[in-house]
C-alpha cells in the first residue's frame, strides 16, 4: 500500500492541476457558450463568439465574462481529478478482465464518468446559474449564497436539475478517452506534441457527437425557465426546442465551445501527462 499511495496521490494532484490552469485561462469562452445555449436572441448570435464577448466586456465590464469562475474552477479541478483518478484505476482493473482495448477504454470512461457526474452536478448547476445572471435577474451574490438559496427554494433535488442530460454526457468522456488512447497508440510517440494532437482530435470527435446534451442541460438548469421557457423534463425540453426553435438550436454556441474545449482538453491532457511524470 505504501508504494501505491504516492502514485494515487500524484494522479489526483496531477488531475487537479491539469484541470485548474486551462479553466482560468479559457473561462470567458465558457461564459459565452452558456449564454448562447440559453438565450434565444438573434442579435447576440449575429455578433458571433468574440463579438459577443467584446460587447459584454464593453457594456457590462470584463468581470462579467468571469462570472461563475469559482464553481467552474472547483468543478473542473474536481471533475478532472476524480475522473482521471477513477479512470486509471478502473481501466487497470478492466484491462485484467477484458481483452478488447476499445471496450476497456469506453467502459472505464463510462464508469468513471457516472461517479464524477453524480458528485459534481451541483457545482455545475451553480456555475450555470451564476453565468446566466444579469442586471435584471441578479439572484445570487456568489457560490455559497446560490447553494443556500437553491436548497431553500427548490430543495436538494434542485441541485440535480439537468442530471439526465449530464449522465448522457458521460459518453463524451468515454468517447474522448477511447479516441485519445487509440490516437496515442497510432502516433506511437512519447512526446507532449503527440499528447496535444491526440487531445485536440479526441475532444473534437466527442464534442460534435454529444454537444446537443449540453444545450438541453443548460436549458434545464436555467433559473429563468419558469418564466421564459418551462420544461417538464428532458424529453419535453428536446421536443419544445425542436418545435419552437429548430434542430440547429442543439448546436447553438458550438463555436464558443470549440474555441474553449479543444485547446482546454489538449492543455489539460498534456499538463496531466507532464505533472504525472514530474511530480516527486
Backbone as a ProteinNet text record, in pm:
[ID]
protein_1_A
[PRIMARY]
XXXXXXXXXXXXXXXXXXXXXXXXXXXXXXXXXXXXXXXXXXXXXXXXXXXXXXXXXXXXXXXXXXXXXXXXXXXXXXXXXXXXXXXXXXXXXXXXXXXXXXXXXXXXXXXXXXXXXXXXXXXXXXXXXXXXXXXXXXXXXXXXXXXXXXXXXXXXXXXXXXXXXXXXXXXXXXXXXXXXXXXXXXXXXXXXXXXXXXXXXXXXXXXXXXXXXXXXXXXXXXXXXXXXXXXXXXXXXXXXXXXXXXXXXXXXXXXXXXXXXXXXXXXXXXXXXXXXXXXX
[TERTIARY]
83.4	0	86.3	202	289.4	340.9	366.5	417.5	310.6	184.5	76.4	21.1	23	-38.5	18.9	155.2	208	166.1	160.3	120.1	-24.1	-112.2	-252.6	-267.6	-189.8	-197.2	-146.7	-38.4	13.3	-88.2	-161.8	-263.7	-372	-416.8	-520.3	-466.8	-346.3	-287.6	-262.4	-213.6	-190.9	-321.9	-429.6	-560.9	-611.7	-593.8	-638.7	-562.3	-432	-350	-378.8	-393.4	-419.5	-555.3	-652.4	-784.8	-793.8	-715.8	-728.9	-670	-554.2	-483.4	-562	-609.8	-687.4	-822.2	-880.6	-1011.4	-1008.7	-909.4	-898.3	-870.7	-781.5	-739.8	-854.3	-938.5	-1040	-1183.2	-1198.6	-1332.8	-1426.4	-1382.1	-1474.9	-1546	-1479	-1542.9	-1652.3	-1634.9	-1739.5	-1860.9	-1835.5	-1943.7	-2026.5	-1960.6	-2029.2	-2106.9	-2047.6	-2114.8	-2247.1	-2246.3	-2368	-2473.2	-2432.4	-2526.9	-2590.8	-2510.4	-2562.7	-2660.4	-2629.3	-2714.5	-2850	-2851.1	-2973	-3058.4	-2995.7	-3068.5	-3103	-3231	-3275.7	-3280.9	-3163.2	-3154	-3070.9	-3135.2	-3062.1	-2956.4	-2984	-2888.4	-2757.3	-2767.1	-2647.2	-2573.8	-2649.8	-2587.2	-2520.1	-2578.2	-2521.7	-2383.5	-2358.1	-2229.1	-2117.7	-2152.7	-2051	-1985.2	-1900	-1836.5	-1756.6	-1662.8	-1574.3	-1641.8	-1737.3	-1813.4	-1900.5	-1963.5	-2046.5	-1961.1	-1843.3	-1753.3	-1710.7	-1678.3	-1637.1	-1751.7	-1873.5	-1990.3	-2021.2	-2014.3	-2040.4	-1933.6	-1807.9	-1699.5	-1718.2	-1765.9	-1785.7	-1906.5	-2016.7	-2142.1	-2157.4	-2097.7	-2117	-1986.5	-1874.7	-1745.9	-1680.4	-1548.1	-1473	-1501.6	-1527.5	-1551.8	-1671.2	-1768	-1885.9	-1848.1	-1745.8	-1701.4	-1644.8	-1614.2	-1559.8	-1662.9	-1790.6	-1897	-1896.4	-1910.2	-1911.8	-1774.2	-1667.5	-1532.3	-1501.5	-1544.4	-1511.6	-1571	-1704.2	-1755.3	-1698.4	-1666.2	-1606.2	-1468.4	-1391.3	-1257.4	-1264.5	-1354.6	-1371.8	-1423.1	-1524.4	-1585	-1489	-1414.8	-1320.4	-1206.7	-1152.2	-1043.1	-1090.1	-1208.4	-1261.3	-1297.2	-1361.8	-1403.7	-1285.3	-1184.5	-1067.4	-992.3	-978.5	-908.5	-977.9	-1110.1	-1188.6	-1191.3	-1219.6	-1235.2	-1106	-995.4	-869.9	-819.6	-841.8	-802.4	-883.3	-1017.2	-1102.2	-1079.1	-1060.6	-1039	-914.3	-805.3	-681.6	-694.6	-764.2	-782.6	-876.7	-990.8	-1090.2	-1034.4	-961.1	-904.9	-806.8	-727.4	-633.7	-708.3	-818.5	-897.7	-965.1	-1025.5	-1094.2	-997	-876.2	-777.8	-738.2	-748.1	-713.2	-824.8	-946.8	-1062	-1122.7	-1085.9	-1141.8	-1027.1	-1036.4	-925.5	-929.3	-1049.7	-1062.6	-1026.7	-921.1	-878.6	-980.7	-1057.2	-1158.9	-1269.5	-1313	-1416.9	-1364.1	-1238.2	-1177.3	-1180.9	-1138.5	-1135.4	-1275.7	-1370.9	-1505.4	-1576.6	-1572	-1640.9	-1577.6	-1446.7	-1379.1	-1421.2	-1434.6	-1478.9	-1620.4	-1709.6	-1848.6	-1855	-1786.9	-1791.2	-1733.8	-1619.7	-1559	-1644.4	-1706.1	-1788	-1914.5	-1981.1	-2103.3	-2072.3	-1966.5	-1929	-1895.2	-1816.3	-1776.1	-1895.4	-1987.8	-2105.3	-2196	-2222.4	-2309	-2249.5	-2117.7	-2052.1	-2043.5	-2038	-2011.3	-2127.7	-2241.5	-2353.3	-2397.3	-2406.6	-2445.6	-2351.8	-2222.6	-2126.2	-2153	-2179.5	-2204.5	-2336.7	-2436	-2563.5	-2545.4	-2471.5	-2447.4	-2368.5	-2269.6	-2191.8	-2281.5	-2372.4	-2464.1	-2555.6	-2608.3	-2697.4	-2624.7	-2500.8	-2425.4	-2395	-2370.6	-2337.8	-2459.1	-2578.8	-2699.7	-2761.8	-2698.7	-2748.3	-2716.7	-2801.3	-2772	-2827.8	-2827	-2869.3	-3015.6	-3098.4	-3241.4	-3274.8	-3185.2	-3206.8	-3084.6	-3060.2	-2943	-2991.4	-2990.9	-3048.7	-2944.3	-2821.1	-2720.7	-2598.2	-2547.8	-2430.9	-2300.4	-2309.7	-2189.6	-2224.2	-2122	-2142.3	-2214.2	-2170.3	-2231.4	-2375.9	-2401.6	-2538.2	-2628.2	-2574.1	-2651.6	-2688.5	-2592.1	-2616.8	-2728.2	-2718.5	-2818.8	-2956	-2959.5	-3086.4	-3154	-3077.2	-3133.9	-3190.3	-3115.7	-3163.2	-3289	-3291.7	-3406.8	-3530	-3513.2	-3627.6	-3668.7	-3572.6	-3601.7	-3574.7	-3515.5	-3481.4	-3349.3	-3301.3	-3175.5	-3185.3	-3305.5	-3325.1	-3297.2	-3312.3	-3286.4	-3140.8	-3050	-2909.1	-2879.3	-2978.6	-2957.7	-3044.1	-3088.3	-3155.9	-3058.1	-3107.4	-3021.3	-2936.4	-2963.2	-2879.9	-2895.6	-3015.7	-3036.1	-2945.5	-2949.3	-2853.9	-2709.4	-2685.5	-2548.7	-2497.3	-2584.6	-2543.3	-2524.5	-2608.6	-2585.6	-2449.9	-2411.3	-2283.3	-2163.4	-2189.7	-2081.4	-2016.5	-2097.8	-2044.3	-1939.6	-1946.3	-1847.5	-1707.5	-1690.2	-1559.7	-1517.3	-1613.9	-1582.8	-1535.1	-1608.2	-1568.1	-1433.6	-1414.5	-1289.9	-1170.2	-1181.2	-1066.7	-1044.4	-1151.4	-1135.7	-1054.9	-1093.6	-1021.8	-879.6	-865.3	-733.5	-634.5	-678.9	-591.1	-552.1	-649.5	-620.8	-525.8	-546.6	-461	-317.9	-304.3	-170.2	-96.8	-171.4	-109.5	-72.2	-159.7	-131.7	-11.6	-5.7	106.2	237.2	225.5	340.4	458.6	426.4	532.5	510.6	611.1	600.3	650.1	566.9	605.7	483.9	509.3	399.6	323.7	391.7	324.9	224.5	260.2	168	49.4	74.6	-35.2	-130.9	-73.4	-154.7	-241	-179.7	-252.5	-363	-332.5	-432.9	-545.7	-511.3	-612.6	-707.1	-653	-735.6	-830.6	-777.5	-858.2	-965.4	-929.9	-1025.7	-1136.6	-1102.4	-1202.9	-1301	-1250.5	-1336.6	-1435	-1386.2	-1468.7	-1582.4	-1549.7	-1650	-1747.3	-1698.5	-1782.1	-1892.6	-1859.2	-1958.1	-2072.2	-2040.4	-2141.8	-2232.6	-2176.3	-2252.3	-2300.4	-2265.9	-2297.5	-2445.8	-2539.4	-2681.6	-2723.7	-2663.4	-2697.3	-2656.8	-2549	-2507.4	-2611.3	-2667.8	-2768.8	-2892.5	-2937.4	-3055.4	-3026.9	-2908.6	-2873.7	-2876.6	-2820.5	-2820.8	-2963.3	-3049.7	-3189	-3258.7	-3234.1	-3299.9	-3246.5	-3121.5	-3062.3	-3086.5	-3137.4	-3162.6	-3271.5	-3239.7	-3337.2	-3452.6	-3437.8	-3543.9	-3644	-3627.6	-3711.6	-3859.2	-3887.1	-4027.1	-4099.7	-4023.2	-4088.4	-4066.1	-3944.1	-3910.9	-3950.3	-3914.1	-3945.3	-3949.6	-4068.5	-4086.9	-4078.7	-3987.9	-3970.4	-4006.5	-4081	-4120.7	-4014.1	-3916.8	-3811.1	-3730.1	-3643	-3550.8	-3625.2	-3719.3	-3790	-3869.3	-3937.6	-4016.9	-3927.6	-3809.1	-3715.9	-3672	-3639.6	-3597.9	-3710	-3832.9	-3946.7	-3975.7	-3972.6	-4001.3	-3894.7	-3768.9	-3660.3	-3674.3	-3704	-3721.1	-3840.5	-3952.8	-4076.7	-4067.9	-4009.6	-4011	-3888.9	-3774.3	-3651.8	-3576.8	-3610.9	-3546.8	-3429	-3395.5	-3288.7	-3150.7	-3124.2	-2992.2	-2965.2	-3070.7	-3055	-2966.6	-2968	-2888.3	-2738.4	-2700.7	-2558.9	-2528.9	-2621.8	-2600.5	-2487.5	-2392.8	-2278.3	-2165.2	-2177.9	-2074.9	-1940	-1939.6	-1811.4	-1738.5	-1812.8	-1751.3	-1701	-1780	-1740.3	-1615.9	-1611.4	-1495.5	-1369.4	-1380.2	-1264.6	-1211	-1300.8	-1259.1	-1217.2	-1304.4	-1284.4	-1172.8	-1154.6	-1049	-910.2	-875.4	-744.4	-739.7	-855.2	-857.8	-827.5	-891.8	-869.2	-725.1	-675.7	-537.7	-440.2	-465.3	-380.4	-390.3	-513.6	-535.2	-463.9	-483.2	-421.1	-268.9	-219.2	-74.5	-17.5	-85.4	-40.3	-50.8	-156.6	-172.6	-56.8	-21.7	91.4	220.5	236.5	356.9	366.8	256.5	260.2	271.1	206.9	215.1	358.9	436.1	573	672.3	640.1	738.6	711	588.1	564.5	651.4	711.7	802.9	728.9
-121.3	0	125.6	116.7	232.2	275.3	177.1	211.6	270.3	222.8	267.4	402.9	434.3	558	683.1	698.7	818.9	829.8	715.3	717.9	764.3	715	754.8	902.9	949.4	1090.2	1177.9	1135.4	1211.2	1217.6	1106.9	1104.1	1206.5	1213.7	1310.2	1452.5	1477.9	1611.3	1656.7	1565.2	1598.3	1635.3	1562.8	1592.2	1728.8	1762.2	1892.3	2006.5	1993.9	2098.1	2110.7	1997.6	1998.2	2058.3	2043.5	2099.6	2247.2	2293.1	2430.3	2533.3	2505.5	2605.2	2646.1	2550.2	2591.5	2653.7	2614.7	2666.5	2817.7	2868.7	3012.8	3085.5	3031.1	3094.7	3108.7	3005.7	2999.9	3020.7	3065.9	3078.2	3171.6	3287.9	3374.1	3304.3	3210.9	3137.4	3045.2	2992.9	2911.2	2997.4	3118.5	3211.9	3241.5	3269.9	3299.2	3176.8	3060.5	2937.2	2918.2	2936.5	2918.8	3021.4	3146.1	3249.6	3213.8	3164.9	3124.9	3009.1	2913.5	2795.9	2831.6	2929.3	2958.4	3068.7	3166.1	3283.6	3268.8	3282.9	3275.5	3417.1	3470.5	3608.1	3611.6	3653.3	3663.5	3772.5	3876.4	3987	3939.4	3857.6	3805.5	3709.7	3619.7	3520.7	3587.2	3698.3	3767.4	3825	3856.5	3912.6	3809.1	3681	3576.9	3564.6	3466.1	3437.7	3555.3	3604.2	3709.5	3846.2	3864	3987.5	4000.3	3889.2	3888.5	3913	3851.9	3871.3	4017.4	4078.1	4218.2	4309.2	4279.6	4360.5	4354.2	4233.8	4217.5	4287.7	4277.8	4343.8	4495.9	4552	4696.4	4743.9	4668.4	4713.6	4671.3	4557.3	4505.5	4492.8	4512.9	4502.6	4366.5	4367.1	4243.8	4139.6	4185.6	4090.9	4001.3	4052.4	3973.1	3845.2	3853.3	3736.5	3627.2	3663.3	3565.2	3524.3	3554.7	3509.7	3357	3304.9	3159.5	3096.1	3178.3	3122.9	3032.2	3072.3	2992.1	2851	2836.2	2698.9	2627.1	2701.8	2639.7	2585.1	2663.1	2620	2498.2	2505	2391.9	2270	2293.3	2183	2115.8	2196.2	2138.2	2066	2128.2	2064.9	1934.5	1941.1	1820.9	1714.4	1756.8	1661.1	1588.5	1668.3	1605.6	1520	1570.4	1492.8	1360.6	1367.3	1245.8	1154.3	1214.8	1134.2	1062.7	1136.1	1075.7	972.2	999	901.7	773.2	787.1	669.1	597.8	677.6	617.9	528.8	578.1	499.6	374.4	386.5	269.5	166.9	216.6	126.4	61.1	139.5	85.7	-28	-13.8	-120.5	-248.4	-231.7	-349.8	-411.5	-327.5	-378.1	-447.1	-391.5	-448.8	-590.5	-617	-751.2	-852.3	-803	-890.9	-885.1	-782.8	-765.9	-757.6	-831.5	-837.2	-725.2	-676.6	-574	-436	-369.9	-240.7	-129.2	-130.5	-27.5	-38	-160.8	-182.2	-143.5	-173.6	-136.6	14.3	89.5	235.7	293.5	245.1	301	271.1	145.3	107.8	176.5	192.5	261.4	407.4	469.2	608	625.7	532.1	539.7	527.6	429.7	408	526.6	576.8	692.1	817.2	831.7	948.6	956.1	842.8	840.1	883.7	830.1	866.6	1014.7	1064.1	1204.3	1297.4	1262.5	1345.7	1356	1244.6	1244.8	1328.7	1331.7	1406.2	1556.6	1594.3	1734.8	1810	1744.4	1814	1941.3	1940.9	2064.9	2182	2153.8	2260.3	2320.1	2233.7	2282	2357.2	2314.6	2385.3	2527.7	2541	2672.9	2760.2	2701.8	2777.3	2832.9	2748.9	2791.1	2902.3	2888.9	2991.6	3126	3124.4	3248.8	3312.7	3229.5	3282.8	3340.3	3296.7	3343.7	3464.3	3512	3632.4	3756.9	3857	3988.5	4094	4217.5	4325.7	4314.5	4260.6	4248.3	4115.5	4019.7	3889.3	3852.1	3927.1	3902	3842.6	3709.2	3641.1	3594.9	3574	3513.9	3605.1	3619.6	3704.6	3627.4	3496.7	3415.2	3267.5	3183.1	3039.2	2987.7	3033.2	2986.7	3031.8	3157.9	3210	3136.7	3106.2	3031.6	2893.7	2826.8	2693.2	2696.8	2790.3	2800.7	2836.7	2929.3	2973.2	2860.5	2786.1	2675.5	2568.1	2532.3	2429.6	2476.7	2606.3	2659.5	2668	2714	2737.2	2614.5	2529.5	2417.6	2280.7	2281.2	2155.1	2100.1	1994.9	1932.6	1882.5	1837.1	1787.8	1897	2024.3	2135	2139.6	2086.7	2084.2	1982.6	1897.7	1793	1814.2	1938.4	1969.6	1946.5	1887	1860.9	1736.6	1653.9	1535.7	1433.1	1425.3	1325.5	1353.5	1475	1500.5	1497.3	1532.3	1526.8	1383.4	1287.6	1147	1098	1148	1115.1	1167.8	1283.2	1343.5	1264.3	1166.3	1077.6	1011.7	986.9	924.8	1013.6	1146.9	1239.3	1200.5	1186.9	1149.3	1011.8	919.7	783.8	783.2	856	864.4	934.3	1040.7	1115.8	1029.8	959.1	882.5	756.7	701.8	589	633.8	751.1	805.1	846.4	905.8	952.8	837	727.7	611.8	551.8	545.1	489.2	578.1	710.1	803.4	802.9	788.9	780.3	658	546.3	425.2	445.3	515	538.5	631	737	830.2	763.6	672	594.8	685.8	795.1	889.5	938.4	925.9	968	1111.2	1204.9	1346.3	1430.2	1552.5	1643	1686	1693	1729.6	1622.6	1496.2	1388.4	1385.2	1413.3	1420.3	1533	1647.5	1764.1	1734.1	1675.6	1643.7	1541.8	1441.1	1340.4	1402.5	1498.3	1566.4	1649.1	1722.7	1804.8	1717.7	1614.2	1529.1	1453	1400.2	1321.1	1409.4	1531.4	1622.8	1666.6	1697	1738	1627.5	1507.1	1390.2	1374.7	1380.7	1360.9	1478	1599.8	1718.7	1725.5	1695.5	1702.9	1604.1	1487	1384.4	1416.9	1472.9	1487.5	1629.5	1727.9	1867.4	1894.7	1834.4	1862	1839.3	1744.1	1719.2	1836.9	1907.6	2024.4	2135.5	2154.9	2259.4	2229.2	2104.2	2065.1	2080.1	2042.7	2055.4	2201.3	2290.3	2432.8	2486	2445.9	2491.5	2444.1	2321.1	2266.5	2331.5	2376.6	2436.2	2586.2	2646.9	2791.2	2826.9	2914.5	2951.8	3033.9	3084.6	3163.4	3077.3	2942.4	2853	2862.7	2904.2	2914.2	3027.2	3126.6	3240	3241.9	3207.6	3217.1	3092.5	2977.2	2852.5	2741	2698.5	2599.6	2459.3	2379.2	2241.7	2145.4	2041.8	1943.2	1836.8	1832.3	1733.5	1723.7	1625.2	1609.7	1594.3	1501.7	1476.7	1598.5	1663.1	1781.7	1893.6	1909.6	2013.1	1986.5	1862.2	1825.7	1855.6	1814.5	1834.1	1982.5	2061.9	2205.3	2277.2	2242	2307	2278.9	2153.6	2117.5	2190.5	2193.1	2252.1	2404.5	2470	2616.2	2681.8	2614.6	2680.3	2605.2	2477.7	2401.7	2318.9	2210.8	2119.5	2184.5	2288.7	2352.2	2418	2441.3	2500.6	2413	2282.2	2190.1	2211.2	2290.9	2320.3	2468.8	2539.9	2681.3	2696.8	2783.4	2804.6	2706.3	2624.3	2523.3	2586.5	2699.1	2761.7	2808.2	2870.9	2914.4	2794.6	2688.3	2566.3	2506.2	2509.3	2454.3	2534.8	2668.7	2753.3	2730.8	2694.9	2675.4	2531.4	2435	2298.9	2224.1	2249.8	2176.6	2213.1	2343.7	2374.5	2339.9	2353.7	2322.4	2174.3	2088.5	1945.5	1909.2	1967.1	1938.1	1985.3	2106.9	2157.3	2069.8	2029.2	1950.3	1816.4	1746.8	1615.4	1626.2	1729.2	1749	1779.6	1869.6	1903	1783.5	1702.3	1583.7	1486.8	1463.2	1374.2	1433.2	1565.8	1631.7	1620	1658.2	1653.8	1510	1415.9	1276.5	1225.8	1275.3	1229.6	1304.3	1430.4	1513.4	1542.8	1511.4	1530.1	1432	1476.2	1387.4	1269.7
0	0	0	72	80.9	-54.2	-147.1	-279.1	-368.5	-352.5	-438.9	-398.9	-267.5	-218.1	-283.8	-292.1	-356.9	-502.6	-574.8	-715.1	-728.6	-641.5	-646.4	-612.1	-511.2	-473.6	-587.7	-655.2	-769.1	-881.7	-903.9	-1008.6	-980.5	-855.2	-816.5	-828.4	-775.6	-778.9	-922.3	-1005.8	-1146	-1214.1	-1180.9	-1237	-1195.3	-1066.5	-1017.5	-1084.5	-1091.6	-1153.2	-1302.1	-1368.3	-1512	-1544.4	-1454.1	-1476.9	-1444.1	-1345.8	-1297.2	-1392.1	-1448	-1529.1	-1654.3	-1737.3	-1855.4	-1820.9	-1706.4	-1667.9	-1651.9	-1581.2	-1558.7	-1690.7	-1769.5	-1894.3	-1994.5	-2003.8	-2109.9	-2059.2	-1935.8	-1878.1	-1955.6	-2007.7	-2081.1	-2196.7	-2262.2	-2371.1	-2318.5	-2198.8	-2137.8	-2105.6	-2057.6	-2027.1	-2152.1	-2264.3	-2390	-2438.4	-2426.2	-2469.4	-2395.9	-2263.3	-2183.5	-2221.8	-2245.2	-2286.7	-2421.7	-2515	-2646.1	-2633.5	-2546.3	-2530.1	-2469.8	-2380.3	-2305.3	-2367.2	-2432	-2480.2	-2627.4	-2659.3	-2798.7	-2855.7	-2886.7	-2935.9	-3063.3	-3173.5	-3299.9	-3294	-3215.4	-3203.8	-3143.2	-3038.2	-2972.7	-3065.2	-3130	-3217.3	-3337.6	-3384.3	-3500.6	-3470.7	-3344.4	-3306.6	-3314.8	-3301.3	-3301	-3165	-3151.5	-3022.3	-2969.1	-3046.8	-2998.5	-3000.9	-3093.8	-3095.1	-2971	-2930.6	-2810.1	-2686.6	-2682.5	-2568.7	-2558.4	-2672.8	-2674.4	-2631	-2678.6	-2644.2	-2495	-2437.2	-2294.1	-2211.3	-2254.4	-2181.8	-2181.2	-2293.5	-2303.6	-2223.9	-2232.5	-2171.6	-2025.2	-1988.2	-1852	-1773.7	-1841.2	-1773.8	-1797.2	-1795.5	-1819.5	-1711.3	-1589	-1479	-1506.7	-1584.8	-1617.1	-1690.8	-1775	-1851.6	-1762	-1637.2	-1543.7	-1437.8	-1464.5	-1374.5	-1368	-1248	-1232.1	-1233.8	-1224.8	-1232.2	-1113.6	-993.7	-874.7	-883.3	-906.2	-920.8	-1042.2	-1148.7	-1266.8	-1233.7	-1159.5	-1119.7	-1028.2	-931.2	-838.9	-914.5	-1000.5	-1073.7	-1170.3	-1247.8	-1343	-1273.1	-1169.1	-1096.2	-1032.1	-966.8	-902.5	-1005.1	-1114.4	-1216.2	-1278.4	-1318.5	-1379.7	-1278.5	-1156.1	-1053.6	-1025.8	-1003.6	-975.4	-1096.8	-1214	-1335.4	-1373.2	-1379.5	-1421.9	-1321.7	-1193	-1090.6	-1105.4	-1112.6	-1125	-1258.1	-1364.8	-1497.5	-1498.3	-1440.4	-1440.4	-1354.4	-1240.3	-1151.9	-1215.7	-1267.2	-1327.1	-1452.9	-1529.9	-1654.2	-1625.6	-1521	-1484.5	-1449.3	-1375.5	-1337	-1459.6	-1544.9	-1663.9	-1760.3	-1773.3	-1865.5	-1825.8	-1696.8	-1649.2	-1674.6	-1707.1	-1724.9	-1864.9	-1944	-2078.8	-2178.3	-2288.1	-2383.5	-2487.1	-2522.4	-2625.2	-2568.6	-2620	-2563.6	-2581.9	-2693.2	-2713.9	-2609.8	-2581.7	-2480.2	-2342.8	-2316.9	-2188.5	-2170	-2273.4	-2264.2	-2249	-2331.3	-2329.2	-2197.1	-2152.7	-2028.7	-1907.9	-1908.9	-1798.6	-1793.2	-1911.9	-1917.1	-1866.2	-1901.1	-1855.1	-1703.2	-1647.9	-1503.4	-1426.7	-1471.9	-1405.7	-1423.5	-1541.8	-1570.3	-1488	-1468.7	-1388.1	-1245	-1187.5	-1049.9	-1040.1	-1135.3	-1134.2	-1151.8	-1241.5	-1268.5	-1146.9	-1081.8	-963.6	-851.4	-842.9	-735.5	-764.5	-892	-925.3	-989.2	-1015.1	-1081	-1007.5	-873.3	-803.9	-833.7	-848	-877	-1014.6	-1113.5	-1249.7	-1258.9	-1183.6	-1183.3	-1130	-1020.4	-961.5	-1058.6	-1126	-1224.8	-1335.4	-1385.4	-1491.4	-1443.2	-1321.2	-1266.6	-1255.2	-1208	-1192.4	-1328.2	-1430.2	-1561.7	-1634.4	-1597.2	-1664.7	-1594.5	-1488.1	-1421.1	-1504.7	-1489.3	-1545.6	-1450.7	-1493.1	-1402.5	-1361.7	-1449.5	-1417.6	-1349.4	-1360.2	-1296.3	-1213.3	-1107.3	-1022.8	-890.3	-883	-767	-666.3	-711.1	-623.1	-612.6	-490.5	-468.9	-483.2	-488	-500.7	-492	-490.3	-494.2	-369.7	-252.3	-126.8	-117.3	-151.8	-147.1	-245.9	-363.6	-463.7	-411.5	-349.5	-294.2	-189.7	-95.8	10.3	-46.2	-141.7	-199.9	-276.6	-354.9	-433.1	-341.8	-237	-143.1	-71.5	-32.5	39.2	-49.7	-173.6	-261.4	-343.2	-378.1	-468.4	-406.6	-286.4	-222.6	-274.4	-210.2	-251.8	-395.7	-434.6	-571.3	-674.1	-633.9	-724.9	-770.4	-688.2	-723	-832.6	-859.8	-960.3	-1084.8	-1106.2	-1232	-1347.4	-1453.7	-1568.2	-1554.5	-1452.1	-1429.2	-1541.1	-1603.3	-1710.2	-1830.1	-1889.5	-1998.4	-1951.3	-1823.6	-1771	-1772.3	-1738.4	-1740.6	-1884.3	-1976.1	-2117.4	-2162.3	-2106.8	-2144	-2093.6	-2007.3	-1963.6	-2084.9	-2187.1	-2308.2	-2374.6	-2346.3	-2403	-2357.8	-2226.3	-2173.9	-2220.9	-2228.6	-2272.8	-2417	-2503.9	-2644.5	-2658.9	-2579.2	-2588	-2548.6	-2434.9	-2388.2	-2471.1	-2525.5	-2616.8	-2738.5	-2795.5	-2911.6	-2873.1	-2754.5	-2708.6	-2695.8	-2633.3	-2616.2	-2751	-2843.5	-2975.1	-3053.3	-3044.1	-3117.3	-3062.9	-2931.1	-2873.8	-2927.2	-2942.8	-2997.5	-3145.2	-3219	-3360.9	-3379.8	-3298	-3307.3	-3264.7	-3167.6	-3120.3	-3087.9	-3019.2	-2983.6	-2841.6	-2759.6	-2620	-2607.8	-2656.5	-2652.9	-2620.3	-2569.2	-2535.8	-2660.9	-2776.1	-2900.4	-2942.1	-2926.8	-2962.1	-2866.2	-2737.5	-2640.3	-2677.6	-2717.5	-2753.9	-2876.6	-2979.8	-3103	-3076	-2995.3	-2960.4	-2880	-2794.3	-2714	-2798.7	-2896.5	-2985.7	-3067	-3130.9	-3218.2	-3140.4	-3024.4	-2946.6	-2890.1	-2850	-2795	-2902.9	-3021.2	-3132.4	-3167.5	-3174.7	-3205.9	-3103.9	-2976.7	-2871.8	-2863.4	-2884.1	-2868.3	-2973	-3098.2	-3206.1	-3181.4	-3128.8	-3106.6	-2987.4	-2881.1	-2756.2	-2726.7	-2809.8	-2777.8	-2752.7	-2827.2	-2801.7	-2657.1	-2589.3	-2448.7	-2360.3	-2398.3	-2321.7	-2330	-2449.3	-2467.4	-2383	-2386.2	-2308.1	-2159.2	-2115.1	-1973.5	-1928.7	-2010.3	-1977.1	-1966.6	-2059.3	-2056.4	-1928.9	-1888.1	-1769.2	-1640.6	-1643.5	-1524.1	-1513.9	-1620.1	-1623.4	-1522.8	-1426.5	-1323.6	-1381	-1503.9	-1566.5	-1641.9	-1635.4	-1715.2	-1678.5	-1554.6	-1512.7	-1585	-1631.8	-1697.4	-1848.8	-1891.7	-2033.5	-2112.3	-2062.4	-2132.4	-2028.1	-1995.7	-1890.4	-1949.1	-1893.6	-1938.8	-1825.2	-1859.1	-1757.6	-1736.2	-1823	-1809.2	-1936.8	-1942.7	-2054.9	-2187.8	-2193.9	-2320	-2364.1	-2269.7	-2303.2	-2355.5	-2295.3	-2340.3	-2484.6	-2515.4	-2651.3	-2750.5	-2715.5	-2805.8	-2827.4	-2719.7	-2732.2	-2814.8	-2794.8	-2869.1	-3018.3	-3052.7	-3194.1	-3253.9	-3180.6	-3232.3	-3243.5	-3142.6	-3138.3	-3203.5	-3196.7	-3242	-3351.7	-3372	-3479.3	-3430.8	-3503.5	-3462.9	-3450.2	-3531.8	-3526.5	-3391.1	-3313.3	-3180.5	-3092.3	-3117.8	-3036.5	-3055.2	-3154.9	-3175.1	-3157	-3090.6	-3063.4	-2960.6	-2990.7	-2901.3	-2925.3	-3031.5	-3057.9	-3086.8	-3158.9	-3192.6	-3066.8	-2973	-2847	-2768.3	-2770.9	-2700.9	-2764.7	-2897.6	-2968.8	-2937.1	-2943.3	-2915.8	-2774.8	-2683	-2543.9	-2514.7	-2549.1	-2502	-2572.8	-2701.8	-2773.1	-2718.5	-2712.7	-2651.9	-2503.6	-2435.1	-2292.8	-2269.3	-2348.9	-2333.6	-2366.8	-2476.7	-2515.2	-2407.6	-2352.2	-2244.9	-2121.3	-2086.6	-1966	-1974	-2087.9	-2102.4	-2109.9	-2177	-2184.5	-2046.9	-1973.3	-1837.9	-1744.6	-1762.3	-1678.8	-1700.8	-1827.7	-1857	-1798.1	-1809.6	-1758.8	-1606.9	-1537.7	-1391	-1339.8	-1409.3	-1368.1	-1373.6	-1470.6	-1489	-1400.6	-1365	-1298.2	-1150.6	-1101.8	-959.8	-881.2	-769.4	-696.5	-633.9
[MASK]
++++++++++++++++++++++++++++++++++++++++++++++++++++++++++++++++++++++++++++++++++++++++++++++++++++++++++++++++++++++++++++++++++++++++++++++++++++++++++++++++++++++++++++++++++++++++++++++++++++++++++++++++++++++++++++++++++++++++++++++++++++++++++++++++++++++++++++++++++++++++

